[in-house]
Amino acid sequence: MQAVVSWTKETNALLGGVINCAGVGVAAKFVNDGEPHDLELWEWALKVNLTGTFDLTRRVVSELVKVAPQEGEDAERGVIIMVSSAAAVSTSLLKTLTTS
């Protein structure tokens, strides 16, 4: 993030927003061979998908508030796009709910 902000300052380029599109899926059963789902694996997925998205967004917003508002009635300073995959959710849920 800091490298992008530095680059925009050096080149006078406009920081126009961010696209959050990183994500991971955790496809595992709640119980597999008598063992419960690995909590560390679950927490890792939450860290990447939720905390990572939140962290990048908060960092970008702290820079976007410094950008001069665009002309127009909404005075936009930039955009934040969050990409999600329905396929990843469907696959994870399907594998989690499937029994052997």
C-alpha positions in Angstrom: 0.0 0.0 0.0 2.7 2.4 0.9 4.6 1.7 -2.3 1.4 2.6 -4.3 0.9 5.8 -2.3 4.6 6.8 -2.8 4.3 6.1 -6.6 1.2 8.3 -6.9 3.1 11.1 -5.1 6.2 10.7 -7.3 4.2 10.6 -10.6 1.3 12.9 -9.7 -1.0 10.0 -10.5 -4.5 9.9 -8.9 -5.1 7.3 -6.3 -8.5 6.2 -7.5 -9.4 3.4 -5.2 -8.7 -0.3 -4.6 -10.0 -3.7 -5.7 -10.1 -6.3 -2.9 -10.0 -9.6 -4.7 -7.8 -11.9 -2.6 -9.5 -14.8 -1.0 -9.1 -18.4 0.0 -11.6 -21.2 0.6 -11.5 -23.9 3.2 -13.3 -27.0 2.1 -13.4 -29.5 5.0 -16.0 -31.5 6.9 -16.9 -30.5 10.5 -15.7 -34.0 11.5 -13.4 -36.1 9.4 -12.4 -39.6 10.7 -13.6 -38.6 14.1 -11.5 -35.5 14.3 -13.0 -32.0 14.3 -12.3 -29.5 11.6 -8.9 -27.8 12.1 -9.6 -24.5 13.9 -6.3 -23.0 12.8 -7.2 -23.6 9.1 -10.6 -21.9 9.7 -8.9 -18.9 11.5 -6.4 -18.6 8.6 -9.3 -18.4 6.1 -11.0 -15.7 8.2 -7.7 -13.8 8.5 -7.2 -13.7 4.7 -10.8 -13.2 3.7 -12.1 -10.9 6.4 -9.2 -9.3 8.2 -7.2 -8.9 5.0 -10.1 -7.2 3.2 -10.8 -4.9 6.2 -7.1 -4.0 6.6 -6.5 -3.1 3.0 -9.7 -1.1 2.9 -8.9 0.9 6.0 -5.5 1.7 4.7 -6.7 2.9 1.3 -9.5 5.0 2.8 -7.0 6.7 5.1 -5.3 7.9 1.8 -8.5 8.5 -0.2 -9.7 11.1 2.3 -6.7 13.1 1.3 -7.6 13.1 -2.4 -9.3 16.2 -3.7 -13.0 15.5 -4.5 -13.9 15.0 -8.1 -16.2 17.5 -9.8 -19.9 16.5 -9.7 -22.6 16.3 -7.2 -21.3 13.3 -5.3 -17.7 14.7 -5.0 -16.3 11.2 -5.3 -12.7 10.7 -4.0 -12.3 7.1 -5.2 -13.9 3.7 -5.3 -13.6 0.5 -3.3 -14.5 -2.7 -5.1 -14.9 -6.0 -3.2 -14.9 -9.1 -5.2 -16.5 -12.3 -3.9 -16.8 -15.8 -5.4 -20.1 -17.5 -5.1 -18.4 -20.7 -6.4 -15.9 -20.7 -3.6 -18.7 -20.4 -1.0 -20.9 -23.0 -2.7 -18.0 -25.5 -3.0 -16.9 -25.0 0.7 -20.4 -25.4 2.0 -21.1 -28.5 -0.2 -17.9 -30.2 0.9 -18.5 -29.3 4.6 -22.1 -30.6 4.6 -21.3 -33.8 2.6 -21.1 -36.9 4.6 -18.9 -39.9 3.8 
